[in-house]
Amino acid sequence: MMDASWRSRAETAAQFGVWREAVVFLLLVALLLIPLLINGFPLVMDDSIAYSGEGVGWIRSNTAAVVIAPLYNLLGYWALPLFNAVLVAAAWLLFCRSFAFRDLLVLALPLSVLALLPLYVSAVLVDTWFFAAIVFLIVAVRRKSPLLAILVGILFSSHGSGLLLVLPFSILMTVAFRRWQLFAMPAIAIVTLLLVNGALERKYFPDVPRLGETFLASRLFSIHPELLRRQCQRSGDAALCIAADYVAELRSDPANAGRRDFFWDVARRFPQAFQLVRFERYHARPIIVDGLTYRPVESSRVILGDFLSFYGPETLLDFIPVLTEPMPAGFYQSAQGKGLWQSDMFRHSATVCRYALYLLVALAVIRAGRALAREERIWVALLLLMAVGNDLLFAIVSGPPDRYHHRILPLLGLVVLLATNAIQRGRVRHLSSTDKEGKTTDLTSAAR
């Protein structure tokens, strides 16, 4: 009878736990979409068409364009934000389940706000896929799940930096745990990433230029326009000399301070003379090789400044009110079209959220201290290294757009969860120890 009663209570508690998870999951999805509802239309950028589902055959994001295309046919620009919300909420849920601290799932709500997740979930972008991919990779490793590893590869294939991020993270993880078999799941993810990219490029993007080297070359000649002129002299391509003069002119405009992507301006200004396919094939690599030794101190100083700018108080957002690409009528009636997300009030609010998250991470890790188990300490270290590595990578390759730093902020939220769980575990042990000591004292007193 007692066994049956205990089993009934256990089943009731389990059912209550599932319902609580479902409620928090739905609340999280709703929270993540609040900026979209405030805006009245998904947040967009100049190249959001490439991610929307309409952009099959565009210059960016092979995976997102193809994956979202069926939903786009039903929901238009709203499709990707809705997909993002479910994906991110599922990532929080799986992470908490994997580490067996489901009671902490509710913390995903405030942590998401501090990490600016609602802003990017509500946007027609794939930045939040990076967070979900890292979470799914951790869970895949802990559960030995090939299906999750395949999903990780698909998500990472959505951005050109995917391989540059997942490979070092996986290697560091394997070395830290000293178990080479752990690399099996990341290996599946990496193979999937390469296969997906290759298949989609052949099927949907055979004539679209791949700009992997162009991005880094642009980073260098945006700092040193004379690199274009030097390549012009080496190759005899006069268009590069014209481009060098134009880049120098752009750099002199205070409105372009900090920009490192002038190749888009050049490509638009001189579409025939400065073709991206030809530049990627013949000029990008020589400029990179030349740029590695050309004024390295100045280049390093600029890169360090861009890296530190990610943590500065001036939060800059890419959701400008005037775009160059054609947008549906809903955009022009939205709050973005009226400049809401560029207002000082909102930018300062984003800064406050970021700084609160930094402080919370520091306090949680310090407070957890030795209470963190070995596995937890490793994951905390790996997540922090991934955050710094992400910022360093984009400071080198792409420069200072804050969006590249914002995509790693949710990883800091995972650090807070791990530390909070350790703190709670330490409190339970302390109370248990205190209780035992109290009982021992009572028994001793009684014996006397």
Secondary structure, DSSP 8 states (H G I E B T S, - for coil): -HHHHHHHHHHHHHHHHHHHHHHHHHHHHHHHTHHHHHHTS-B--TTGGGTSSS-TTSSS-HHHHHHHHHHHHHHGGGHHHHHHHHHHHHHHHHHHHHTT-GGGGGGHHHHHHHTTHHHHHTBSSSHHHHHHHHHHHHHHHHHT-HHHHHHHHHHHTTSTTHHHHHHHHHHHHHHHHT-GGGGHHHHHHHHHHHHHHHHHHHHH-TTS---HHHHHHHHHHHH-THHHHHHHHHH--HHHHHHHHHHHHHHTSGGGTT---HHHHHHHHSTTTS-HHHIIIIIHHHHHHHHHHSSHHHHHHHHHHHHHHTTSS----S--S--SS---HHHHTSTGGGTGGGSHHHHHHHHHHHHHHHHHHHHHHHHHGGGS-HHHHHHHHHHHHHHHHHHHHHHHHT---THHHHTTHHHHHHHHHHHHHHHHHHHHHHHHHHHHHHHHHHHHHHH-
